[in-house]
Amino acid sequence: MPNPPTVVVTGANGYLGSHIVKQLLEKDYTVHACVRNASNESSVRHLLQLPSAADNLKLFSTGDLGDASVKGRYDEPLKGCHAIIHSATPLSPKLSGKEFDGERDVLRPGMNGTRELLDSIVKCENRMSIHCLVLTSSMSAAAPSPEPAVKDESHWSDDVAQLSRGNFYGCLKTRQEKLCHQWIKQQAATLATNFRFVAICPTMIIGPPVGSDQEGFSYTPSGTMGVFHHWLTGGKPSAPNDSMSFIDVRDCANMHIASMEKADASGRYFSLVESWHWNDILNTLKELYPGIPPFTLYEGNKIIPTRFNLQRMNSLGVKPKGIRTILKDSISFFKDIGTLK
C-alpha cells in the first residue's frame, strides 16, 4: 500500500471505531470516517478534536444501517481508499416507541450493511488498489457447543442455533464472517491479487473511550462499558459458576490496524486475554473498587475457565494489557468522570 494510505473506517465515531480512527491518525494515515450523520456535531466532536484530524480526517454521512432508503452509502468513502475497517454494528434498537425486534434491529441491518459495503467494493473504480478488508467480528462467532478444551480460530458458532436462542448479535457476527468468505470466493477475479480478508474476534471490550481528555467531554455509560459500570454498582450480586475474558479497547483497535498492516495476515484472529472465573473477577473488582456493593461468591466445584490458543493473535505483534490492568483503567475512568464515588 502507498505511504500513507487512505483507510475507510465504518462506525467511526463508535466506541471501538473512535479508537481505530485515533490510532490511524497517530500513524499519519488518511481516514475516511463513516458515521450516521456528520452534521451532528455532538456525535463527531471527539473525532474532529483529534490531532491531525484537520488535515487527515474526512467525515462521510452514511446513515443508519437500518435505513433501506440510503443507496450506495459507501460509494463516496471508498474513492481513493486502500483498506477498509468495517466496525459498524447495530447493537440495540434505535426505533423509538417500538419494541425490540432482533431480526429487524440487529440481524437484517447488520447483514445488509455488510452486503452494501461488499457491493460497493466490487463496483469501485479503484478496487484494484484496495488490498485489505478488516471486519470487527466477535468471540460469539467462535462459540461451538460443546466447548472444546482449548478454543482457537478454527472453532465456529452454529448461527441457526444462535438465532433460535435469540442471540441475534452472535448470529450476525457468525453470518457476517461467512458472507465475507463466500464473497471473496465469488469475486476473486474482480479483486486485487493480493486482497486479504481479516476478521478480528474480540471478547468483552472495555476501557476509557476516546475524548475523555478533551474539553467539554461528557459521557453516559453505555454498551459494554455500561454493562461493566452496572456490575460495579450492584449488577452482580452473586458470582455465576462461569468464566469471562476481556480486552482493552485500545489493544483491540491496535489489533485491527496491525492485521491491516501485516502483509501476510488473513483469516480470523482472537482479541482477548486469559479468561477468569467470576469469583476471581469479583474479588479483583472489590480490591480495585471497595465501594462495590456486597456480593456472594460461588461455592462448590468451580468450572475451569475457558482456555484459548492465542498463537495467531500474538503473531499480530500486539501485547495486550492484562485483566487486572484492564479492570483498573476502566474503574479509574469512571472515577475521573464522577460516575463512581
Stockholm file with secondary structure:
# STOCKHOLM 1.0

chainA/1-341         MPNPPTVVVTGANGYLGSHIVKQLLEKDYTVHACVRNASNESSVRHLLQLPSAADNLKLFSTGDLGDASVKGRYDEPLKGCHAIIHSATPLSPKLSGKEFDGERDVLRPGMNGTRELLDSIVKCENRMSIHCLVLTSSMSAAAPSPEPAVKDESHWSDDVAQLSRGNFYGCLKTRQEKLCHQWIKQQAATLATNFRFVAICPTMIIGPPVGSDQEGFSYTPSGTMGVFHHWLTGGKPSAPNDSMSFIDVRDCANMHIASMEKADASGRYFSLVESWHWNDILNTLKELYPGIPPFTLYEGNKIIPTRFNLQRMNSLGVKPKGIRTILKDSISFFKDIGTLK
#=GR chainA/1-341 SS CCSSCEEEEETTTSHHHHHHHHHHHHTTCEEEEEESCTTCHHHHHHHHTSTTHHHHEEEEECCCTTCTTCCSTTHHHHTTCSEEEECCCCCSCCCTTSCCCHIIIIIHHHHHHHHHHHHHHHHCTTGGGCCEEEEECCGGGSCCSSCCSSBCTTCCCCHHHHHHTTCHHHHHHHHHHHHHHHHHHHHGGGSCTTCEEEEEEECEEESCCTTTTSTTCCCCCCHHHHHHHHIIIIICSBCCSCEECEEEHHHHHHHHHHHHHCTTCCEEEEECCCCEEHHHHHHHHHHHCTTSCCCBCCCSSCCCCCCBCCHHHHTTCCCCCCHHHHHHHHHHHHHHHTSCC
#=GC SS_cons         CCSSCEEEEETTTSHHHHHHHHHHHHTTCEEEEEESCTTCHHHHHHHHTSTTHHHHEEEEECCCTTCTTCCSTTHHHHTTCSEEEECCCCCSCCCTTSCCCHIIIIIHHHHHHHHHHHHHHHHCTTGGGCCEEEEECCGGGSCCSSCCSSBCTTCCCCHHHHHHTTCHHHHHHHHHHHHHHHHHHHHGGGSCTTCEEEEEEECEEESCCTTTTSTTCCCCCCHHHHHHHHIIIIICSBCCSCEECEEEHHHHHHHHHHHHHCTTCCEEEEECCCCEEHHHHHHHHHHHCTTSCCCBCCCSSCCCCCCBCCHHHHTTCCCCCCHHHHHHHHHHHHHHHTSCC
//
